Amino acid sequence: MQTNLSEQAKLLPRAEEAESILRSCVHCGFCTATCPTYQLLGDELDGPRGRIYLIKQVLEGNEVTAKTQLHLDRCLSCRNCETTCPSGVQYHNLLDIGRAVVDAQVPRPLGQRMLRESLRAVLPRPALFKALTQAGQIFRPFLPELLKAKLPSQAAPAKPRPEPRHARRVLMLEGCVQPTLSPNTNAATARVLDRLGISVSPIREAGCCGAVDYHLNAQEKGLARARQNIDAWWPAVEAGAEAIVQTASGCGAFVKDYGHLLENDPLYADKAKRVSALAKDLVEVLCEEPVEDLHMNGDKRLAFHCPCTLQHAQKLGGSVETVLRRLGFSLTDVPDGHLCCGSAGTYSITQPQLSRQLRDNKMNALESGNPEVIVTANIGCQTHLESAGRTPVRHWIEQVEEALN
């Protein structure tokens, strides 16, 4: 696509990257066929091709309006379009650049600003999030229906974690909301890895991966969190940690992008690149291990929901299914497994109507094979699907750890 960036746009830190991405798009339209919001709304501007054209207009100096902002806000950042694109367009990077420019020029209404600031203030802080969630459980009968729907059911407590005892060591990102919403997920991970001769070294100083801030257009704050995590992990990285494991694929996708996002930071570029190379989703670790030696009792019929951040961002579609089958589980077929469930980080809160439509469509697909349990690999997807109040939804590693016992 031919572009002509405005003089103002040429001054942006990522101007060359934006222009390169725009030029790589040939407007073939293959992406619209797999875009969840285009399928729901049927509007060209609510598909990747239309949004790319909007960002092109913005960077060429054309008028930016609230309508432009709305169409970019409606994007799930699911990256399904990138999987479909024959030209390899790095749409998610262009979207980050475009959203930042648009938000700088179009002030948001007070309600939107308060909501987004509240999400940024609460979600990345595990202790605060836990306290507010516990308070919500107490006052649940008095809450409005919208808040009740977002409030998760009481999670099972975490089982004890084994003490590090093996020569093989990995680090693990604990996450922001997962310790409250699904506290046993990371404990189950540590227990399964321990059975395979791998110990998890806790690094409590590592906090939020930075994705919440970054995708709510507080990009510098998101990158600051990335730097903090790199600093927290670095001594263990230098000491020979095999990997930095993520049990939430959304966090994993962002940590794997540290190297790209910090490539122009002279102090962190090399460290970020190494951290991204060490970052692994849990399934990448288990794929390489003799999981058949675990002697499972995997007798339940499961449906696996593959999060967008696992299949489209990390390109690991099919990996969890392979491991689960190696362990003896029976998996149902899931139609349209490439489509987003509507969770998409904070999307279920900022775009509730579209999110619910996508969730219900996804639940219908997941339940079409009559599974006993739905399993997934991302805490956002897990809680969003569970909010439908239908078939139980768990992290897949919890199902594995339960079958070990």
C-alpha positions as CSV (number, residue, x, y, z in Angstrom):
1,M,0.0,0.0,0.0
2,Q,1.4,3.4,-1.0
3,T,1.7,5.8,1.9
4,N,2.7,9.4,2.5
5,L,3.2,10.1,6.2
6,S,2.6,13.6,7.4
7,E,5.6,15.6,8.7
8,Q,4.1,15.2,12.2
9,A,3.8,11.5,11.9
10,K,7.4,11.2,10.7
11,L,8.5,12.4,14.1
12,L,6.9,9.5,15.9
13,P,9.4,7.1,17.5
14,R,7.9,4.2,15.5
15,A,7.2,6.1,12.3
16,E,9.4,3.9,10.1
17,E,7.9,0.7,11.6
18,A,4.4,2.1,10.9
19,E,5.2,3.0,7.3
20,S,6.8,-0.4,6.7
21,I,3.7,-2.2,8.1
22,L,1.3,-0.1,6.0
23,R,3.4,-0.8,2.8
24,S,3.2,-4.5,3.5
25,C,-0.6,-4.6,3.3
26,V,-2.0,-5.3,-0.2
27,H,-5.6,-4.9,0.9
28,C,-6.5,-8.4,-0.3
29,G,-9.3,-8.7,2.3
30,F,-8.5,-12.3,3.5
31,C,-8.3,-10.9,7.0
32,T,-12.0,-9.8,7.1
33,A,-13.1,-13.4,6.7
34,T,-11.6,-14.3,10.1
35,C,-12.2,-11.1,12.0
36,P,-14.7,-11.6,14.9
37,T,-15.9,-8.0,15.0
38,Y,-16.4,-7.9,11.2
39,Q,-18.4,-11.1,11.4
40,L,-20.7,-9.6,14.1
41,L,-21.0,-6.1,12.7
42,G,-20.5,-6.4,9.0
43,D,-18.8,-3.0,8.8
44,E,-15.6,-2.7,6.8
45,L,-14.2,-0.3,9.4
46,D,-14.7,-2.9,12.1
47,G,-12.4,-5.3,10.2
48,P,-8.5,-5.3,10.0
49,R,-8.5,-3.9,6.4
50,G,-10.7,-1.0,7.3
51,R,-8.8,-0.2,10.5
52,I,-5.5,-0.3,8.6
53,Y,-7.0,2.3,6.2
54,L,-8.2,4.4,9.2
55,I,-4.7,4.4,10.7
56,K,-3.2,5.2,7.3
57,Q,-5.4,8.3,7.1
58,V,-4.5,9.4,10.6
59,L,-0.7,9.0,9.9
60,E,-1.1,10.9,6.7
61,G,-2.5,13.9,8.6
62,N,-6.3,13.5,7.9
63,E,-8.9,14.4,10.5
64,V,-9.1,12.2,13.6
65,T,-12.6,11.8,15.1
66,A,-14.3,9.9,17.9
67,K,-15.6,7.5,15.2
68,T,-12.0,6.6,14.3
69,Q,-11.3,5.9,18.0
70,L,-14.5,3.8,18.3
71,H,-13.5,1.5,15.4
72,L,-10.0,1.0,16.8
73,D,-11.4,0.4,20.3
74,R,-13.7,-2.4,19.0
75,C,-10.7,-4.4,17.8
76,L,-10.0,-7.4,20.1
77,S,-6.3,-7.5,19.3
78,C,-6.9,-11.2,18.8
79,R,-4.4,-11.3,15.8
80,N,-6.5,-13.8,13.9
81,C,-6.0,-11.6,10.9
82,E,-2.2,-12.1,11.2
83,T,-2.6,-15.8,11.0
84,T,-4.8,-15.4,7.9
85,C,-2.7,-12.7,6.2
86,P,-0.6,-14.0,3.2
87,S,1.6,-10.9,3.3
88,G,2.7,-11.2,7.0
89,V,1.3,-7.8,8.0
90,Q,2.2,-7.1,11.7
91,Y,-1.2,-5.6,12.4
92,H,-1.0,-5.6,16.2
93,N,2.1,-3.3,16.1
94,L,0.4,-0.9,13.7
95,L,-2.7,-0.9,15.9
96,D,-0.6,0.0,19.0
97,I,0.9,2.9,17.1
98,G,-2.4,4.1,15.7
99,R,-4.3,3.9,19.0
100,A,-1.6,6.0,20.7
101,V,-1.8,8.7,18.0
102,V,-5.6,8.7,18.0
103,D,-5.9,8.9,21.8
104,A,-3.5,11.8,21.9
105,Q,-5.8,13.8,19.6
106,V,-9.3,12.7,20.7
107,P,-10.1,13.2,24.4
108,R,-12.2,10.4,25.8
109,P,-15.5,11.1,27.7
110,L,-15.1,11.2,31.5
111,G,-16.8,7.8,32.0
112,Q,-14.4,6.1,29.6
113,R,-11.4,7.7,31.2
114,M,-12.5,6.7,34.7
115,L,-13.1,3.1,33.7
116,R,-9.8,2.8,32.0
117,E,-7.9,4.4,34.8
118,S,-9.7,2.2,37.3
119,L,-8.7,-0.9,35.4
120,R,-5.1,0.2,35.3
121,A,-5.2,1.0,39.0
122,V,-6.6,-2.3,40.1
123,L,-5.8,-5.2,37.8
124,P,-2.0,-5.0,37.9
125,R,-2.0,-4.9,41.7
126,P,-2.6,-8.5,43.0
127,A,-3.2,-7.5,46.7
128,L,-5.6,-4.7,45.8
129,F,-7.5,-6.9,43.3
130,K,-7.8,-9.7,45.8
131,A,-9.1,-7.3,48.5
132,L,-11.7,-5.8,46.2
133,T,-12.8,-9.2,44.9
134,Q,-13.3,-10.5,48.5
135,A,-15.3,-7.4,49.3
136,G,-17.4,-8.0,46.2
137,Q,-18.1,-11.6,47.3
138,I,-19.4,-10.3,50.7
139,F,-21.7,-7.7,49.1
140,R,-22.6,-9.8,46.1
141,P,-26.4,-9.8,46.8
142,F,-26.5,-6.0,46.8
143,L,-24.5,-5.5,43.6
144,P,-26.0,-4.5,40.2
145,E,-26.4,-7.4,37.7
146,L,-23.5,-6.1,35.5
147,L,-21.0,-6.3,38.4
148,K,-22.4,-9.6,39.5
149,A,-21.7,-11.1,36.1
150,K,-18.1,-9.9,36.3
151,L,-17.5,-11.2,39.8
152,P,-16.1,-14.7,39.7
153,S,-17.3,-17.6,41.8
154,Q,-15.2,-18.6,44.8
155,A,-12.0,-20.3,43.5
156,A,-10.6,-23.5,45.1
157,P,-7.6,-22.7,47.4
158,A,-4.1,-23.5,46.1
159,K,-2.5,-26.8,47.0
160,P,1.0,-26.7,48.6
161,R,3.9,-26.2,46.2
162,P,6.9,-28.5,46.3
163,E,10.1,-27.0,47.5
164,P,12.7,-26.5,44.8
165,R,14.9,-29.6,44.8
166,H,15.9,-30.4,41.3
167,A,19.0,-29.3,39.3
168,R,16.7,-28.1,36.5
169,R,15.2,-24.7,37.4
170,V,12.6,-22.5,35.7
171,L,11.1,-19.2,36.7
172,M,7.4,-18.5,36.6
173,L,5.4,-15.3,36.2
174,E,2.8,-15.4,38.9
175,G,0.4,-12.9,37.2
176,C,-1.9,-10.2,38.4
177,V,-5.4,-11.6,38.7
178,Q,-4.7,-15.3,38.4
179,P,-3.5,-15.7,42.0
180,T,-7.0,-14.5,43.1
181,L,-9.2,-15.9,40.4
182,S,-7.5,-19.3,40.0
183,P,-4.9,-19.6,42.8
184,N,-4.3,-23.3,42.2
185,T,-3.2,-22.9,38.5
186,N,0.4,-22.0,39.3
187,A,0.6,-24.4,42.2
188,A,-0.6,-27.2,39.9
189,T,2.0,-26.2,37.4
190,A,4.8,-26.4,40.0
191,R,3.6,-29.8,41.2
192,V,3.4,-31.3,37.6
193,L,6.8,-29.9,36.7
194,D,8.3,-31.3,40.0
195,R,7.1,-34.8,38.9
196,L,9.1,-34.3,35.7
197,G,12.2,-33.3,37.6
198,I,11.9,-29.5,37.1
199,S,11.7,-27.0,40.0
200,V,10.0,-23.6,39.9
201,S,12.1,-20.9,41.5
202,P,9.7,-18.2,42.8
203,I,10.7,-14.6,42.0
204,R,8.2,-12.5,43.9
205,E,9.6,-9.2,42.8
206,A,8.3,-9.8,39.2
207,G,4.9,-8.3,38.9
208,C,2.4,-7.5,36.2
209,C,3.8,-8.3,32.7
210,G,2.7,-4.8,31.6
211,A,0.0,-5.7,29.1
212,V,-2.9,-4.1,30.9
213,D,-1.2,-0.7,30.9
214,Y,0.2,-1.0,27.4
215,H,-3.1,-2.0,25.8
216,L,-5.0,0.7,27.7
217,N,-2.7,3.3,26.0
218,A,-0.4,3.8,28.9
219,Q,2.4,2.4,26.9
220,E,5.3,3.9,28.8
221,K,3.9,2.5,32.1
222,G,3.6,-0.9,30.5
223,L,7.2,-0.8,29.3
224,A,8.3,0.3,32.8
225,R,6.7,-2.8,34.2
226,A,8.6,-4.9,31.6
227,R,11.9,-3.3,32.7
228,Q,11.0,-4.1,36.4
229,N,10.4,-7.7,35.5
230,I,13.6,-8.0,33.6
231,D,15.5,-6.6,36.5
232,A,13.8,-9.1,38.9
233,W,14.5,-12.1,36.7
234,W,18.0,-11.1,35.6
235,P,20.1,-12.6,38.5
236,A,18.3,-16.0,38.0
237,V,18.7,-15.7,34.2
238,E,22.4,-15.3,34.6
239,A,22.5,-18.1,37.1
240,G,21.2,-20.5,34.4
241,A,17.4,-20.6,34.6
242,E,16.1,-22.8,31.7
243,A,13.0,-20.8,31.0
244,I,10.6,-18.1,32.2
245,V,7.3,-20.0,32.2
246,Q,3.9,-18.4,31.8
247,T,0.6,-20.2,32.6
248,A,-1.5,-17.3,31.2
249,S,-1.0,-17.1,27.4
250,G,-1.8,-13.4,27.4
251,C,1.1,-12.7,29.6
252,G,3.3,-15.0,27.6
253,A,2.5,-13.2,24.4
254,F,3.5,-9.9,25.9
255,V,6.7,-11.1,27.6
256,K,7.8,-12.7,24.3
257,D,7.4,-9.2,22.8
258,Y,9.7,-7.5,25.3
259,G,12.6,-7.8,22.9
260,H,10.7,-6.0,20.1
261,L,9.2,-3.3,22.3
262,L,12.5,-2.5,24.0
263,E,14.8,-2.9,21.0
264,N,15.6,0.8,21.0
265,D,16.3,1.1,24.7
266,P,20.1,1.1,25.0
267,L,20.0,-0.2,28.6
268,Y,17.5,-3.0,28.2
269,A,17.5,-4.0,24.5
270,D,19.9,-7.0,25.0
271,K,18.4,-8.1,28.2
272,A,14.9,-7.9,26.8
273,K,15.9,-9.9,23.8
274,R,17.3,-12.7,26.1
275,V,14.2,-12.6,28.4
276,S,11.9,-13.0,25.4
277,A,14.0,-15.9,24.1
278,L,13.6,-17.6,27.5
279,A,9.9,-16.9,27.8
280,K,7.9,-20.1,27.2
281,D,4.2,-21.0,27.6
282,L,3.8,-23.9,29.9
283,V,2.8,-26.2,27.0
284,E,6.2,-25.5,25.3
285,V,7.9,-27.0,28.3
286,L,5.7,-30.0,28.6
287,C,5.9,-30.7,24.9
288,E,9.6,-31.6,25.3
289,E,9.1,-33.8,28.4
290,P,8.2,-37.5,28.7
291,V,4.7,-36.7,30.0
292,E,3.6,-40.3,29.3
293,D,5.7,-41.3,32.4
294,L,3.3,-39.4,34.6
295,H,0.9,-42.4,34.6
296,M,-2.3,-40.3,34.2
297,N,-5.9,-41.2,34.8
298,G,-7.2,-38.8,32.1
299,D,-10.7,-40.3,31.8
300,K,-12.7,-37.0,31.4
301,R,-14.1,-35.8,28.1
302,L,-12.7,-32.3,27.5
303,A,-13.2,-29.4,25.1
304,F,-10.1,-27.2,24.7
305,H,-10.5,-23.5,24.1
306,C,-7.3,-22.3,22.5
307,P,-6.8,-18.6,23.4
308,C,-6.0,-16.1,20.7
309,T,-2.8,-15.2,22.5
310,L,-1.7,-18.9,22.3
311,Q,-2.7,-19.7,18.7
312,H,-2.4,-16.4,16.9
313,A,0.2,-14.5,18.9
314,Q,2.5,-17.3,20.0
315,K,1.7,-19.7,17.1
316,L,1.1,-22.6,19.4
317,G,-2.3,-23.8,18.1
318,G,-2.7,-27.5,18.6
319,S,0.1,-27.9,21.2
320,V,-2.0,-28.2,24.3
321,E,-4.4,-30.6,22.5
322,T,-1.3,-32.8,21.6
323,V,-0.1,-32.9,25.2
324,L,-3.6,-33.7,26.5
325,R,-4.0,-36.6,24.0
326,R,-0.5,-37.9,25.0
327,L,-1.8,-37.9,28.5
328,G,-4.8,-40.0,27.6
329,F,-7.6,-37.3,27.6
330,S,-10.4,-37.5,25.2
331,L,-11.0,-34.2,23.4
332,T,-14.1,-33.1,21.6
333,D,-14.1,-31.3,18.2
334,V,-14.6,-27.5,18.6
335,P,-16.0,-25.7,15.5
336,D,-14.5,-22.3,14.6
337,G,-11.8,-22.8,17.1
338,H,-9.8,-20.0,15.6
339,L,-12.4,-17.3,16.7
340,C,-12.0,-15.2,19.8
341,C,-14.1,-15.8,22.9
342,G,-14.5,-12.1,23.5
343,S,-12.3,-11.8,26.7
344,A,-9.3,-10.1,25.1
345,G,-7.8,-8.6,28.2
346,T,-10.0,-5.8,29.4
347,Y,-12.3,-5.9,26.3
348,S,-15.0,-7.8,28.2
349,I,-15.3,-4.7,30.4
350,T,-14.8,-1.9,27.9
351,Q,-16.9,-3.5,25.1
352,P,-19.4,-5.7,27.1
353,Q,-22.1,-6.2,24.5
354,L,-19.8,-7.4,21.7
355,S,-17.9,-9.5,24.3
356,R,-21.0,-11.3,25.5
357,Q,-22.0,-12.1,21.9
358,L,-18.6,-13.6,21.2
359,R,-18.6,-15.5,24.5
360,D,-22.0,-17.1,23.9
361,N,-21.0,-18.1,20.3
362,K,-17.8,-19.7,21.7
363,M,-19.7,-21.5,24.4
364,N,-22.1,-23.0,21.9
365,A,-19.1,-24.2,19.8
366,L,-17.3,-25.6,22.9
367,E,-20.4,-27.4,24.2
368,S,-21.3,-28.9,20.8
369,G,-19.4,-32.1,21.6
370,N,-20.9,-32.5,25.1
371,P,-17.7,-32.2,27.1
372,E,-17.7,-32.7,30.9
373,V,-15.2,-29.8,31.4
374,I,-13.9,-27.0,29.2
375,V,-10.2,-26.3,29.6
376,T,-8.2,-23.3,28.4
377,A,-4.7,-21.7,28.8
378,N,-5.5,-18.1,29.8
379,I,-7.0,-16.7,32.9
380,G,-9.0,-14.0,31.0
381,C,-10.6,-16.6,28.7
382,Q,-11.2,-18.9,31.7
383,T,-13.1,-16.4,33.8
384,H,-15.0,-14.9,30.8
385,L,-16.3,-18.3,29.6
386,E,-17.1,-19.3,33.2
387,S,-19.2,-16.2,33.6
388,A,-21.8,-17.8,31.2
389,G,-22.6,-20.1,34.1
390,R,-22.7,-23.2,31.9
391,T,-20.2,-26.0,31.6
392,P,-17.3,-25.8,34.1
393,V,-14.2,-24.0,32.8
394,R,-10.7,-24.6,34.2
395,H,-7.0,-24.1,33.3
396,W,-5.8,-27.3,31.5
397,I,-2.9,-27.9,33.9
398,E,-5.3,-28.1,36.8
399,Q,-7.1,-30.9,35.0
400,V,-3.8,-32.6,34.4
401,E,-2.7,-32.3,38.1
402,E,-6.0,-33.6,39.3
403,A,-5.7,-36.7,37.1
404,L,-2.2,-37.3,38.6
405,N,-3.8,-37.9,42.0
